[in-house]
Structures are given as C-alpha cells and as structure tokens.
C-alpha cells in the first residue's frame, strides 16, 4: 500500500476512523460489565460486588503495564504492534464470553486490560503521525471520538444486547467487531516505524521535560473529579427523585459529549489552552448545579448538558497537550511523546480506579450530596494548574496548528 502523504490538506479519515473504532471497542469493553452485573454474577456464582471487580482488574492491569510495555515495544512497527494488541484484546474477550469460572474471567479481563493499555498508549501518537503538525489536534479528536461514542451509545447498546440475549453474546459481539477491525487496520492504516533502540527515552526521564508534569497532574485531577461522580450518578439521581430518568440524563450527557468532541476538533488547532480552561469550568459549573439543594429536573438536565460539553473533548485536549509536551523534548521528542502518552494512560486509569473508590467512600460516609462538592474540590486545583502552566504544558501560544493564540 502506498504510504499516506502527510502534506495533503485533508484528514485520512479511513485510517483515523479505524483508530477511533479501536478506542471505541476498548473503552466499551472496560465498562461493559457495569450494565451486565446481575446476569454475570448469577452465571459465575459470585456476588455483584465481586463481579464488579472485573472492571477494577481491567483498569489496574492498564495502570500496572502501560509504562513498561510501551517502553519495551518502542522499536516495534506501529501497525504491527496495534494489530497484536487488538488481537490479544479480541482473544481475551472471547475467553470472557466462554468462561464459567470467576478466576478465569478475572484473568481474561486482566489480559484485555493489558492489551487495551498498550493500544491506548500508541493511538494518539499514531493519529498524529498520519497528518501534518497543523492537523494534529483534529486527528487526535477523530481518533478519540470513540470514547464519548462508547459511553453515549455503546454502553446502552451493549447492555440492551446483554439483556435481550445474554451477557456472553455482548462480549462475543466485541470479539466479532474486533475481527472486522483487524482487517480494517490492515487495509486502511499505513505502517509507521517504531523508535530505534538507542532513541528510546526512559519513562521516568520524561517527567523532567517542561510541561509534562502539569499535564499529568491535570489529567489525574480531572479524571478523578469526573469518575467519582459519574460512577455514582444513579444513586445521586435516586436521591433527588429522578432515578427513573437515569437513561435520559445519560443520553443528554452523551449527546453533549459528542457535540463537545466536534467543537474541540474544530478549534483545538487554534485555542487548545482556552478550550482546556473552558472544559474544566463547564464541568465545575455542572457540579455546582448538582450541588444545589433545589430538586428541579431542569437543573439536573442542564448540569448533564454542561458536564457533557466539558468532558467530551477532554481526552483529546489532554492527549494533545501530552503529545505536544513530549514533542518539546527536542531530538528525543518522538520517543518522549510515546512515553508521555504511556504516563497519561497509566494515570488516567489510576484516577478511574481511585475515583470509583473515593466516590464509594464518600457515598457511604457522607451521602450523595457530597459527590458534586468533591468534583469541585478536584477541579479547582486543576484549573489553577492549567492557568499557571502558561509557558509549558498549556501554553498561551499553542503549538497545535502553528501557534494560534489561545
């Protein structure tokens, strides 16, 4: 296949949509058990809380292996590595679907997490490698659009399939889609070389690159803030008398997230810093609305819309900021960018697991009313970090798209 020209004016959509589908499948598979807990627990002979640990194991596997695997596989050609990761992911989903043993299911979920973490570590950089610098932000936006699509449409669809057929069918559907994706990647995604062994950057060294630490700290705080409330949205809605409207609230959140990813993709090449500040402010505004003691449905739906508008484009903004910070390492920029992405994926999943744990403790100790205030407690320092990182991390003059002022 003829290599894709990086000088053309248009995005290579077939390749980017293949990467986005990989994001969609891995993101959906991570959270799919949440909608299938009763059936899975009955089949596996364990409690629903024990079955819920299949989500935790997935996230922990990513957190523990993304950094060392990204470093070890740096010399591998990118397409070959992505194909290997997705093939392992599909195999793990197949074992999950066929397993009648809780221990085997946990092991399969851990393998799926390892494969997903490796894929996530290279997808943003892969998308950037397919386009010229001025299109980096838009390419990452398309590649990461699979995240809000998975949350807005994939989770309800997977849950519906699991309820109308059975939970094993939902996981086998993930396998079937992965097989189709492997062929799509082979045909549509150009190969990109790995990094020479001598050009690899130790993962610890990238933390000294100006701008990397602020981006990683904001990632940790922002994802913690989002996860601890999103995970326990249903109990919150029950508390305010809207438990029966959970699906509609999530639908509003999902469509607002899709709008957010479109807006970020259109503007990120010019105003990445302003968009990041706006994202944090929108989610903070949503948390403030949810903290209002007045139990009005309009306030809750408004909060869901603001939350989706703020959160939907956040993965793109943070991945782009991390890639730009790593690219600023000079001659080692390529390897540093990969290592920075691995750090981001690791901390993202640490925050996902930590947010679920923190939210559960808050729910048990202080009740649902504490959740929105906790979101604000994490977002305020995140906003301070973004505002303060004016030279590196979230610069006033963004490098994305050639330096448009933010």
C-alpha positions as CSV (number, residue, x, y, z in Angstrom):
1,X,0.0,0.0,0.0
2,X,1.4,3.4,-0.9
3,X,2.3,5.4,2.2
4,X,-0.1,8.2,3.2
5,X,1.2,11.6,2.2
6,X,1.4,13.9,5.3
7,X,1.4,17.0,3.2
8,X,-2.2,16.8,2.0
9,X,-4.8,19.2,3.2
10,X,-7.4,16.6,4.3
11,X,-7.6,14.2,7.2
12,X,-7.0,10.5,6.3
13,X,-10.5,9.5,7.6
14,X,-10.4,5.8,6.9
15,X,-7.3,5.4,8.9
16,X,-8.4,7.7,11.7
17,X,-11.8,6.1,12.0
18,X,-10.1,2.7,12.3
19,X,-8.1,4.1,15.2
20,X,-11.3,5.6,16.7
21,X,-13.0,2.2,16.4
22,X,-10.2,0.7,18.4
23,X,-10.7,3.3,21.1
24,X,-14.5,2.6,21.0
25,X,-14.1,-1.1,21.5
26,X,-11.5,-0.9,24.2
27,X,-13.4,1.8,26.1
28,X,-16.7,0.0,25.8
29,X,-15.2,-3.4,26.9
30,X,-13.8,-1.8,30.0
31,X,-17.2,-0.6,31.3
32,X,-19.5,-3.2,29.7
33,X,-19.7,-5.4,32.8
34,X,-21.3,-2.5,34.7
35,X,-24.5,-2.9,32.8
36,X,-24.5,-6.7,33.0
37,X,-23.6,-7.4,36.6
38,X,-26.8,-9.3,37.7
39,X,-26.5,-11.8,34.8
40,X,-22.8,-12.2,35.0
41,X,-22.8,-12.7,38.8
42,X,-25.5,-15.3,38.5
43,X,-23.6,-17.3,35.8
44,X,-20.3,-17.0,37.6
45,X,-21.7,-17.9,41.0
46,X,-20.4,-14.8,42.8
47,X,-21.9,-11.6,44.2
48,X,-22.5,-8.5,42.1
49,X,-19.8,-6.6,44.0
50,X,-17.3,-9.4,43.2
51,X,-18.4,-9.3,39.5
52,X,-17.8,-5.5,39.6
53,X,-14.1,-6.2,40.2
54,X,-13.9,-7.2,36.6
55,X,-13.9,-3.5,35.8
56,X,-11.3,-2.8,38.5
57,X,-9.0,-5.5,37.3
58,X,-9.2,-4.1,33.7
59,X,-8.2,-0.7,34.9
60,X,-5.4,-1.9,37.3
61,X,-3.9,-4.0,34.5
62,X,-3.6,-0.9,32.4
63,X,-2.1,1.1,35.2
64,X,0.5,-1.5,36.0
65,X,1.6,-2.4,32.5
66,X,1.2,0.6,30.2
67,X,4.5,2.2,31.1
68,X,6.8,-0.9,30.9
69,X,5.1,-2.3,27.8
70,X,5.3,1.0,25.9
71,X,9.0,1.2,26.6
72,X,9.6,-2.5,25.7
73,X,7.7,-2.3,22.5
74,X,9.0,1.1,21.3
75,X,11.1,-0.4,18.4
76,X,8.1,-2.3,17.0
77,X,6.5,-1.0,13.9
78,X,3.3,0.8,14.9
79,X,0.7,-1.1,12.9
80,X,2.1,-4.5,13.8
81,X,2.0,-3.5,17.4
82,X,-1.6,-2.3,17.2
83,X,-2.7,-5.4,15.4
84,X,-1.0,-7.6,18.1
85,X,-2.7,-5.6,20.9
86,X,-6.1,-5.8,19.3
87,X,-5.8,-9.5,18.5
88,X,-4.9,-10.1,22.2
89,X,-7.8,-8.0,23.2
90,X,-10.2,-10.0,21.0
91,X,-8.9,-13.3,22.3
92,X,-9.4,-12.1,25.9
93,X,-13.0,-11.0,25.2
94,X,-13.6,-14.5,23.7
95,X,-12.3,-16.2,26.8
96,X,-14.5,-13.9,29.0
97,X,-17.6,-14.8,26.9
98,X,-17.0,-18.5,27.2
99,X,-15.7,-18.7,30.8
100,X,-17.8,-20.3,33.6
101,X,-15.0,-19.7,36.1
102,X,-14.7,-16.4,38.1
103,X,-10.9,-16.7,38.4
104,X,-10.6,-17.3,34.6
105,X,-12.9,-14.4,33.9
106,X,-10.7,-12.1,36.1
107,X,-7.6,-13.3,34.3
108,X,-9.1,-12.7,30.9
109,X,-10.2,-9.2,31.9
110,X,-6.6,-8.5,33.1
111,X,-5.3,-9.6,29.7
112,X,-7.8,-7.4,28.0
113,X,-6.7,-4.5,30.1
114,X,-3.0,-5.1,29.2
115,X,-3.9,-5.1,25.5
116,X,-6.1,-2.1,25.8
117,X,-3.5,-0.1,27.7
118,X,-0.9,-0.8,25.1
119,X,-3.2,0.2,22.3
120,X,-4.2,3.4,24.1
121,X,-0.6,4.3,24.7
122,X,0.1,4.4,21.0
123,X,-3.2,5.5,19.4
124,X,-2.9,9.3,19.9
125,X,0.7,9.3,18.7
126,X,-0.2,7.1,15.7
127,X,-3.0,9.6,14.8
128,X,-0.6,12.5,15.0
129,X,1.9,10.6,12.8
130,X,-0.6,10.4,9.9
131,X,-1.1,14.2,9.4
132,X,1.0,17.4,9.3
133,X,1.5,19.3,12.5
134,X,-1.3,21.8,11.9
135,X,-3.8,18.9,11.8
136,X,-2.5,17.1,14.9
137,X,-5.4,18.2,17.2
138,X,-8.1,17.4,14.7
139,X,-6.6,13.9,14.0
140,X,-6.5,13.2,17.7
141,X,-10.0,14.4,18.1
142,X,-11.3,12.0,15.4
143,X,-9.2,9.1,16.9
144,X,-10.5,9.7,20.4
145,X,-14.1,10.3,19.4
146,X,-14.7,6.6,20.2
147,X,-14.6,7.4,23.9
148,X,-17.8,9.5,24.1
149,X,-19.5,7.3,21.4
150,X,-18.8,4.3,23.6
151,X,-20.2,6.0,26.7
152,X,-23.2,7.6,25.0
153,X,-24.3,4.8,22.6
154,X,-22.1,1.7,23.1
155,X,-22.8,1.1,26.8
156,X,-26.6,1.3,26.4
157,X,-26.5,-0.9,23.3
158,X,-24.2,-3.5,24.9
159,X,-26.5,-3.5,28.0
160,X,-29.6,-4.0,25.8
161,X,-27.9,-6.8,23.9
162,X,-26.9,-8.5,27.1
163,X,-30.5,-8.2,28.5
164,X,-32.3,-9.3,25.3
165,X,-29.9,-12.2,24.5
166,X,-27.4,-12.8,27.3
167,X,-24.2,-11.2,28.6
168,X,-22.0,-13.7,26.8
169,X,-23.4,-12.5,23.5
170,X,-22.4,-8.9,24.3
171,X,-18.8,-10.0,24.8
172,X,-18.8,-12.2,21.7
173,X,-20.1,-9.1,19.7
174,X,-17.0,-7.3,20.9
175,X,-14.9,-10.2,19.5
176,X,-16.7,-10.1,16.1
177,X,-16.2,-6.3,15.8
178,X,-12.5,-6.7,16.7
179,X,-12.0,-9.3,13.9
180,X,-13.5,-6.8,11.5
181,X,-11.3,-4.0,12.9
182,X,-8.1,-6.1,12.4
183,X,-8.9,-6.3,8.7
184,X,-9.8,-2.6,8.6
185,X,-6.5,-1.6,10.2
186,X,-4.5,-3.9,7.8
187,X,-6.1,-2.3,4.8
188,X,-6.5,1.4,5.8
189,X,-3.9,2.3,8.4
190,X,-0.4,2.9,7.0
191,X,2.6,1.4,8.8
192,X,4.8,3.7,10.9
193,X,8.2,2.7,12.1
194,X,9.0,2.2,15.8
195,X,11.8,4.0,17.6
196,X,15.4,2.8,17.3
197,X,16.6,1.1,20.5
198,X,19.1,3.9,21.1
199,X,16.4,6.6,20.7
200,X,14.1,5.2,23.5
201,X,13.6,7.6,26.4
202,X,13.4,6.1,29.9
203,X,9.9,6.6,31.1
204,X,11.0,8.3,34.3
205,X,13.1,10.9,32.4
206,X,10.1,12.4,30.6
207,X,8.8,13.8,33.9
208,X,11.7,16.3,33.8
209,X,10.5,17.7,30.4
210,X,8.9,21.1,30.9
211,X,5.2,20.9,30.7
212,X,4.8,17.2,31.2
213,X,4.1,17.2,35.0
214,X,1.4,19.9,34.8
215,X,-0.4,17.9,32.0
216,X,-0.2,14.7,34.0
217,X,-1.3,16.4,37.2
218,X,-4.3,18.0,35.5
219,X,-5.2,14.6,34.0
220,X,-5.2,12.9,37.4
221,X,-7.3,15.6,39.0
222,X,-9.8,16.0,36.1
223,X,-10.4,12.2,35.7
224,X,-10.7,11.8,39.4
225,X,-13.3,14.6,39.5
226,X,-15.3,13.1,36.6
227,X,-15.2,9.4,37.7
228,X,-16.2,9.8,41.3
229,X,-19.4,11.5,40.3
230,X,-20.2,9.7,37.0
231,X,-19.8,6.3,38.6
232,X,-22.4,7.0,41.2
233,X,-24.8,9.1,39.1
234,X,-27.6,6.6,39.5
235,X,-27.6,6.8,43.3
236,X,-27.5,10.6,43.1
237,X,-30.5,10.7,40.8
238,X,-32.3,8.4,43.1
239,X,-31.5,10.8,45.9
240,X,-33.1,13.7,44.0
241,X,-36.1,11.7,42.9
242,X,-35.0,11.2,39.3
243,X,-33.9,7.5,39.4
244,X,-36.3,6.6,36.7
245,X,-34.8,9.2,34.4
246,X,-31.2,7.9,34.6
247,X,-31.2,6.7,31.0
248,X,-32.4,10.1,29.8
249,X,-29.9,12.0,31.8
250,X,-27.1,9.9,30.4
251,X,-28.4,10.4,26.9
252,X,-28.3,14.2,27.4
253,X,-24.7,13.8,28.7
254,X,-23.8,11.6,25.8
255,X,-25.1,13.9,23.0
256,X,-23.5,16.9,24.7
257,X,-20.2,14.9,24.7
258,X,-20.5,14.3,21.0
259,X,-21.0,18.0,20.4
260,X,-18.0,18.7,22.6
261,X,-15.7,16.4,20.6
262,X,-16.8,18.1,17.4
263,X,-16.2,21.6,18.8
264,X,-12.8,20.6,20.2
265,X,-11.8,19.1,16.9
266,X,-12.8,22.2,15.0
267,X,-11.0,24.6,17.4
268,X,-8.1,22.8,19.0
269,X,-5.6,23.8,16.4
270,X,-6.1,27.4,17.3
271,X,-7.1,27.6,21.0
272,X,-6.1,24.5,23.0
273,X,-5.4,26.4,26.2
274,X,-8.8,28.2,26.2
275,X,-10.6,25.0,25.4
276,X,-9.0,23.2,28.4
277,X,-9.9,26.0,30.7
278,X,-13.4,26.1,29.3
279,X,-13.8,22.3,29.8
280,X,-12.8,22.4,33.4
281,X,-15.1,25.4,34.0
282,X,-18.1,23.7,32.3
283,X,-17.7,20.6,34.4
284,X,-17.3,22.7,37.5
285,X,-20.5,24.6,36.6
286,X,-22.3,21.3,36.2
287,X,-21.1,20.2,39.7
288,X,-22.3,23.4,41.2
289,X,-25.7,22.9,39.7
290,X,-25.9,19.3,41.0
291,X,-24.9,20.7,44.5
292,X,-27.9,23.0,44.5
293,X,-30.3,21.6,47.1
294,X,-33.3,22.5,44.9
295,X,-34.5,19.3,43.3
296,X,-35.5,20.6,39.9
297,X,-35.3,18.2,36.9
298,X,-34.4,21.2,34.6
299,X,-31.3,21.8,36.7
300,X,-30.2,18.2,36.5
301,X,-30.6,18.0,32.8
302,X,-28.8,21.4,32.4
303,X,-26.0,20.0,34.5
304,X,-25.8,16.9,32.4
305,X,-25.5,19.0,29.3
306,X,-22.8,21.2,30.7
307,X,-20.9,18.2,32.0
308,X,-21.0,16.5,28.6
309,X,-19.9,19.7,26.9
310,X,-17.0,20.0,29.2
311,X,-16.0,16.3,29.4
312,X,-16.5,15.1,25.8
313,X,-13.4,16.8,24.4
314,X,-11.2,16.5,27.5
315,X,-9.5,13.3,26.4
316,X,-8.5,14.9,23.1
317,X,-7.3,18.1,24.9
318,X,-5.2,16.2,27.4
319,X,-3.7,13.7,24.9
320,X,-2.8,16.6,22.6
321,X,-1.2,18.6,25.5
322,X,0.7,15.5,26.5
323,X,1.9,14.9,22.9
324,X,3.0,18.5,22.5
325,X,4.9,18.5,25.8
326,X,6.7,15.3,24.8
327,X,7.4,16.7,21.3
328,X,9.2,19.6,23.1
329,X,12.0,17.3,24.1
330,X,14.0,18.1,21.0
331,X,15.8,15.3,19.2
332,X,14.2,12.7,21.5
333,X,10.8,14.2,21.1
334,X,9.2,11.2,19.4
335,X,10.2,8.7,22.0
336,X,9.4,11.2,24.8
337,X,6.0,11.7,23.3
338,X,5.3,8.0,23.4
339,X,6.5,7.8,27.0
340,X,4.4,10.8,27.9
341,X,1.3,9.1,26.4
342,X,2.1,6.0,28.5
343,X,2.2,8.1,31.6
344,X,-1.1,9.7,30.7
345,X,-2.8,6.3,30.1
346,X,-1.4,5.0,33.4
347,X,-2.6,8.0,35.5
348,X,-5.9,8.0,33.7
349,X,-6.6,4.5,34.8
350,X,-5.2,5.1,38.3
351,X,-7.7,8.0,38.5
352,X,-10.5,5.9,37.2
353,X,-10.0,3.2,39.8
354,X,-9.3,5.9,42.5
355,X,-12.4,7.9,41.5
356,X,-14.6,4.9,41.9
357,X,-13.1,4.0,45.3
358,X,-13.3,7.6,46.5
359,X,-16.8,8.1,45.3
360,X,-17.9,4.9,47.1
361,X,-16.3,6.0,50.3
362,X,-18.0,9.4,50.1
363,X,-21.3,7.8,49.2
364,X,-21.1,5.6,52.3
365,X,-19.7,8.2,54.6
366,X,-21.3,11.5,53.7
367,X,-24.1,10.6,51.2
368,X,-24.8,11.5,47.6
369,X,-24.8,15.3,48.4
370,X,-21.0,15.2,48.9
371,X,-20.3,14.0,45.4
372,X,-20.7,17.3,43.5
373,X,-18.7,19.2,46.1
374,X,-15.9,16.7,45.7
375,X,-15.9,17.3,42.0
376,X,-15.3,21.0,42.7
377,X,-12.6,20.1,45.2
378,X,-10.6,18.3,42.5
379,X,-11.4,20.7,39.6
380,X,-10.3,23.9,41.4
381,X,-6.6,22.9,41.7
382,X,-6.8,21.5,38.1
383,X,-7.9,25.0,36.9
384,X,-5.1,26.6,38.9
385,X,-2.6,24.3,37.2
386,X,-3.9,24.9,33.7
387,X,-3.9,28.7,34.3
388,X,-0.4,28.6,35.7
389,X,1.2,26.5,33.0
390,X,1.3,29.4,30.6
391,X,4.8,28.6,29.1
392,X,4.8,24.8,29.2
393,X,2.0,22.2,29.3
394,X,-0.9,24.6,28.4
395,X,1.0,27.4,26.7
396,X,-0.6,30.8,25.8
397,X,0.7,30.3,22.3
398,X,-0.4,26.7,21.5
399,X,1.9,24.7,19.2
400,X,-1.0,22.9,17.7
401,X,-1.8,24.2,14.3
402,X,1.1,26.5,14.1
403,X,0.8,28.8,17.1
404,X,-2.6,30.4,17.2
405,X,-3.0,32.5,20.3
406,X,-5.2,30.9,23.0
